[in-house]
Amino acid sequence: MTAPITAGFDGTEESLAALSWAAREAVRQDRALRIVHAWEVHPDATVDHATQEGWARDAVAAAARETAGRHPGLDVVTDSVEGPVVETLTGAEGLLVLGSRGHGAVVGFLLGSVGQQVVADAAHPVVLVRAGDDAAHEAAGLDVVVGQEGEPEDSAAALEFAFGTAAARGAVVRVVRAWTLPPLFAYSPGSLRLLDEVGGPEPYEQQALADAVRPWRERYPKVPVVEHVEMGSAGQVLLAAARAAQLVVVGRRARRTAVGARIGSVAHGVLHHAPCPVAVVPHA
């Protein structure tokens, strides 16, 4: 059974935008929508535990009623969970959709590092949506942009997500590969010979991108594809492509530090500055 799309909800404008995005995607993919409100007791609150619990339950129920009213036939389930927010959200199966402020710290549900921690820890794709996003941003003509790097397997999970999403939307996939010139001593004799055979670094990068995209072209033959190779930093090239995108998809390699998991610099930069929703997909 296909897992539902989970939308994190806390009543903020950002989470309402995320909920709307998740509902539209659930309709397109013929999946159920799960609305999760994760909350923790405030010990210094002037009301008791039962009252706080009732507020949380009523808020998520009202959001579910409104969402079901906009999308008749959509299977909507709710879950008001008392407990640690990060652990609750990262435990969601399948696609998770959260609100984000954008152009600043990724905040998820709470001010601070909650959203970023969820993105770093989640085992499944996480989409970050900012306030003001609406269905018009998914209009025909806007691409689903996805970053590709390294060997074909390095970006396979992100490409699979991008192609599947574009197929459901009838959108073009723009696959972006950025490259820079490393110092000459960084090349091995074998790689220098290969570069010479293909005519230089740019044709080499174009061939590498074509090789990575080929399996997904074959799997989704009806999805139009644009292969985009550009010299520059990966973050800047992706953000330039995102100006005409309805969704940007980036892969994620989380690393552990003394203060918790951290995502890579490219994903971090795109989350901060992309003008559209961003999907962060863990590497397989």
Residue, then its C-alpha position, 0 to 999 in steps of 0.5 A: m500500500t502506498a504511504p500517504i503524503t504527510a503534511g506537518f501542521d501547526g496553524t502558521e501561514e507557512s504550514l497552511a501553504a504546505l498543507s495546500w501543496a500536499a493536498r494538491e499533490a495527493v490528488r495528483q498521485d491518488r494518495a491519501l493525505r495525513i495531517v500531523h500536528a506535533w505538539e509538546v506541553h508547555p509547563d508554564a501555560t495557564v491552562d491544563h494539559a487536557t485543554q492544550e490537548g483539546w486545542a491541538r486536536d481541534a486545530v488539526a480537525a478544522a484544517a482537515r475539514e477545510t482541506a476535504g472541502r476543497h478536495p472532495g474525494l480526497d482521503v484525509v486522516t489526522d494525527s495530533v501527536e504529543g511528543p518531540v516534534v523532530e522525532t514525530l516528523t522524521g518518523a513519517e513514512g513517505l513524502l513529508v511536506l513542511g512550511s518554511r520561511g525561505h530567504g532565511a533559516v529553515v524553520g519547519f514547525l518552530l523557530g530555530s533548527v527544527g525544520q533543518q533537523v527534520v530535513a537532515d534526519a528524515a529517511h524519506p523526501v521532505v518538501l519545504v513550502r513557504a507562505g504565499d505558494d499556491a496552485a498557480h505556481e504549478a501552471a504549465g510551462l514551469d519546470v521541475v528542476v533537479g540537480q545531478e552530480g557525480e556518478p549516475e547512482d549519486s543522484a538516482a533518488a533525486l532524479e526518480f523523485a523529479f521524474g515521478t513528480a513531473a509525470a504526475r504534473g505533465a511538466v518538463v524536467r530540467v536536469v542541471r549539472a554544474w561543473t568547475l575546473p579543478p587544478l590540473f594536478a587533480y586529474s589522473p592520467g586516465s581522466l586526462r585521456l578521457l577528457d581529450e577523447v571527448g573534446g574537453p571538460e564541457p563535453y565530458e560533463q554533458q556526456a556524464l549528465a546524459d548517462a545519468v538521465r538515460p534510465w529515467r528517460e526510458r522509464y518515463p518516455k512521455v516526460p519532456v527533458v532538458e539537460h542543462v550543463e553549466m560552468g559554475s558553483a552547483g548552488q548558483v546554477l541551480l538557483a538560476a534555473a529555479r527562477a522559472a521552476q515550480l519545484v526544485v529537487v536536490g539530493r541530500r547527504a547528511r553529515r553528523t557533527a557535535v551539534g547534530a546532523r547537517i545537510g550539504s551546502v548546496a541543499h542548504g543554499v537552495l532551501h534558503h533562496a529558491p523562490c519555489p518549493v524545494a524537495v530534499v531527497p536523501h541519497a539511496 
